[in-house]
Amino acid sequence: MQNVVQKAQEYATKHHAGQFLWTAAREPFIEHPRRVVKLVELSIATDDEIAATWLHDVVEDTPVTIEDILREFGEDIGGMVDGLTDPAHFAGNPDCIRKKWQAERVKDKEPRVKRIKIADQAVNTKMMGFDPPAGWTRGRRMEYITGAKWIVEACVGINTFLEEEFWKTFEASSKEIEKAK
């Protein structure tokens, strides 16, 4: 019998197939959840948390719905994925607005959602510093990681390891962005 982590990894891989990161490297999109999973695993997570981490962008970035996740993975994992998924009205807004809304939304979420969110922001912040989306200005990159900082600040006290990882990444990425042309 397949365990829930393997099932979630395969589900995410299947549904993100053909998608690529917006970075200069244009890696397959599944590399993003893989990096987030690595951080979440290091924070001593349960299998359900790791599964939810694999699935954290599936609803936002594919035709999959929360209902699909609930049906396929159950209430516990589905609830975490729902907590990590931006409501539809967040889409299309500038990063500074969307990130403020995300910070406001996550502050009332359960600790497992917050841990995954911190790891996600650390991975996104590293990308902005070291392999940013093509065409993003220094200002837009700084705006994005400042928004990531607001999200992590809304989760403070949840996991020392993940918070320290985020702040190290934030500092390194800030320096790298400042050096950019």
C-alpha positions in Angstrom: 0.0 0.0 0.0 1.3 3.5 -0.9 1.9 5.8 1.9 0.4 9.3 2.0 3.6 11.2 1.3 4.4 9.1 -1.8 0.8 9.5 -3.0 0.9 13.3 -2.5 4.3 13.5 -4.3 3.0 11.6 -7.2 -0.2 13.6 -7.3 1.6 16.9 -7.2 4.1 15.7 -9.8 1.3 14.6 -12.1 -0.7 17.8 -11.8 2.3 20.2 -12.1 3.6 18.3 -15.2 4.5 20.7 -17.9 4.8 23.7 -15.6 8.1 25.5 -15.0 9.4 27.9 -12.5 9.5 31.5 -13.7 13.2 31.6 -13.0 16.1 32.0 -15.4 16.8 28.3 -14.9 13.3 27.3 -15.9 13.3 24.2 -13.8 10.2 22.0 -13.6 7.7 23.5 -11.2 7.8 20.4 -9.0 11.3 21.4 -7.8 9.6 24.2 -5.8 7.4 21.9 -3.6 10.4 19.5 -3.4 12.5 22.2 -1.8 9.7 23.2 0.6 9.3 19.5 1.6 13.0 19.2 2.4 12.7 22.1 4.9 9.5 20.8 6.4 11.0 17.4 6.8 14.0 18.9 8.7 11.5 20.6 11.1 10.3 17.2 12.3 7.0 17.1 10.5 4.3 14.3 10.3 3.6 12.4 7.2 0.3 14.4 6.8 2.3 17.7 7.0 4.8 16.5 4.4 1.9 15.4 2.1 0.2 18.8 2.5 3.5 20.4 1.6 3.8 18.5 -1.6 0.2 19.7 -2.4 0.5 23.3 -1.3 0.4 24.9 -4.7 -1.7 22.3 -6.6 -5.0 24.2 -6.1 -3.6 27.6 -7.0 -1.6 26.5 -10.0 -3.6 23.6 -11.6 -7.3 22.8 -12.3 -7.4 20.7 -9.0 -9.8 22.0 -6.4 -9.9 21.8 -2.7 -12.8 19.4 -3.0 -10.5 17.1 -5.1 -7.8 17.3 -2.4 -10.4 16.5 0.3 -11.8 13.6 -1.6 -8.3 12.2 -2.4 -6.5 12.9 0.8 -9.1 13.5 3.5 -10.0 16.3 5.9 -6.7 16.7 7.7 -4.5 17.1 4.7 -7.2 18.9 2.8 -7.7 21.4 5.6 -4.0 22.2 5.6 -3.9 22.6 1.8 -7.0 24.9 2.1 -5.1 27.0 4.7 -2.1 27.3 2.4 -4.2 28.2 -0.7 -4.9 31.8 -1.6 -8.6 32.6 -2.0 -9.4 33.3 -5.7 -9.7 37.1 -5.1 -6.0 37.3 -4.1 -4.9 36.4 -7.7 -3.8 39.3 -10.0 -3.1 41.7 -7.1 0.3 43.3 -6.7 2.7 41.3 -4.5 2.6 43.9 -1.7 -1.2 43.6 -1.4 -1.3 39.8 -1.9 1.4 39.2 0.7 -0.3 41.5 3.3 -3.5 39.5 2.8 -1.6 36.2 3.1 0.0 37.4 6.3 -3.3 38.4 7.7 -4.9 35.1 6.7 -2.1 32.8 8.0 -1.9 34.4 11.5 -5.1 32.6 12.6 -4.2 29.2 11.0 -3.0 26.1 12.9 0.7 25.6 13.6 1.2 23.0 10.9 0.0 25.4 8.2 2.2 28.1 9.6 5.3 25.8 9.5 4.6 24.9 5.9 4.1 28.6 5.1 7.4 29.6 6.7 9.2 27.0 4.7 7.5 28.1 1.5 8.5 31.7 2.1 12.1 30.7 2.8 12.2 28.8 -0.6 10.6 31.7 -2.4 12.9 34.2 -0.8 16.0 32.2 -1.8 14.6 32.1 -5.4 14.2 35.9 -5.4 17.7 36.4 -4.2 19.6 33.8 -6.3 17.4 32.8 -9.3 14.7 35.4 -9.8 12.0 35.3 -12.4 13.2 36.7 -15.7 12.6 40.5 -16.0 11.9 41.1 -12.3 13.5 44.4 -11.2 15.5 44.8 -8.0 12.6 46.7 -6.5 10.0 44.1 -7.3 12.2 41.4 -5.9 12.7 43.3 -2.7 8.9 44.0 -2.5 8.3 40.3 -2.8 10.7 39.2 -0.1 9.5 42.0 2.2 6.0 40.5 1.8 7.5 37.1 2.7 8.9 38.7 5.8 5.4 39.9 6.8 4.0 36.3 6.4 6.8 34.8 8.6 6.3 37.6 11.2 2.6 36.5 11.3 3.8 32.9 12.1 6.5 33.8 14.7 7.0 31.4 17.6 5.9 28.3 15.6 9.2 26.7 14.7 12.6 28.0 15.6 14.5 26.0 13.0 12.3 27.2 10.1 12.2 30.8 11.3 16.0 30.8 11.6 16.3 29.4 8.1 14.0 32.0 6.7 15.9 34.9 8.4 19.3 33.6 7.1 17.8 33.3 3.6 16.1 36.7 3.9 19.4 38.4 4.8 21.4 36.6 2.1 18.8 37.3 -0.6 18.5 40.9 0.4 22.3 41.3 0.0 22.2 39.5 -3.4 19.3 41.7 -4.6 21.0 44.9 -3.5 24.0 43.8 -5.7 21.8 43.2 -8.7 21.8 45.6 -11.6 
